[in-house]
Amino acid sequence: PMEKHHLKIKVSNGTLMGFGSACPYNKRGYHTDEADTYYGEALAIVKAGKSGTIQIAVQDENREYSVDIPVQQ
């Protein structure tokens, strides 16, 4: 949890509304697809598309993680 990582996010079938961490100094802002973790954590706000599944992929320096989230209207 104390590790600091640089993250890059990609959202399909949805809109990335904000991405960042609770770090009091955030030089990138919250409206980009890149963020640094703070105490090992970051948060993404995603607005769903009309239907289907939202695909979210996050990449750090070493790995890529992905998740599919079903959308119900």
Secondary structure, DSSP 4 states (H G I P E B T S, - for coil): -----EEEEEEESEEEEEEE-S-S--TT-SSSSEEE-BTTB-EEEEEE-SSEEEEEEEE-SS-EEEEEEEE--
